Amino acid sequence: MNVTSKIIPLASVLALSVVFSPVSARADDYKVYSPRIEKGEIAAELNSNYSTDKDPANDHYFSQVLAVEAAPTSWWKAELGGEVEKSQGTGHELTNLKFENIFSPWQPGQNFVDAGLYLEVEKAAHSDQPNNAEAKLLLEKQMGQVVTTANLIMSHEFGPNASHDWNTGMALGARYRMNQLFEPGVEYYADYGPIDNLSSFKNSDQRMGPTIQGKIGRVRYDTGVLFGLSGAAQDTTAKLNLEYEF
C-alpha cells in the first residue's frame, strides 16, 4: 500500500466527521496550517499570542510555542516543540510538549484543491493534567494571487483527568500574495465546545481579524490581531509567528 492510499481513507474519515458535526477547536497557537511541504526544509519556529479581556480572570493571557521542524521528504514534515503559558495570577510555565506531523502526498496544483493531513500529540508537563491528540484536514486553493486555506479539526483528551468529549474545530485564512515581503489577509478561528454539548453563540469562542504574512531573508513572519466575535472569546488577541529557515 503506497502513501497516497494510506492518507486518502484517513482524510476522508476526517472530512466526513467535520461535515456531519459542529466545529470546535483547542487552540494553543493561532496559525492556519498549509498542506504544502518543502522537501529538505529545516527551521526553528516561535509562535506566540497575547490576549486581553474585560473579564479580569481572562485578561493578560500569554502563550508561546518553541519548536524545530524538518521535512525529510516531499510528503512528510515533522515538528517537535513545547508550550509555555502565563495566565492571570500565574507565572510563565511549561505546560506541554508537542509532536506534530503533516502528511501531503500530492504535489501543489496536482488536484483542484491541495490537501494534507495534520496529526499531533501533546504530552502534558504535569502528571495530573490530561494529554491531547489532534487531527486536522488541511485544504488550500490558490486562484491568481489569492490563497485560501482551511483547517478542519478534531481533538480528544487522554490520560489523567481527561474529558471523554470529542471536539471539532475550524481555522480559516485568506491572503493576497502581493509580493514575498507582504501578504495581507484575514483569519477566522472557532471553538464551539463538545460535540454532544454545543455552546450557544454567546458561550462559544470565535475570533477573526486582519493578518500580514511574508518572508524577509530566511525569516517567515505571520502576525495579526484577532477580535472576539462571541461572548466566550477574549476581546483582543495579538499573534506573532516567526520561522527561521536554516
Buried (B, 14 or more C-beta within 10 A) or exposed (E): EEBEEEBBEBBEEBBEBBEEBBBBBBBBBBBBBBBBBEEEBEBBBBBBBBBEBEEEEBBBBEBBBBBBBBBEEBBBBBBEBBBBBBBEEEEEEEBBBBBBEBBBBBEEEEEEEBBBBBBBBBEBBEEEBBBBEBBBBBBBBBEEEEBBBBBBBBBBBEEEEBEEBBBBBBBBBBBBBEEEEEBBBBBBBBBBBBBEEBBEEEEBBBBBBEBBBBBEEEEBBBBBEBBBBBBBBBBBBBBBBBBBBE
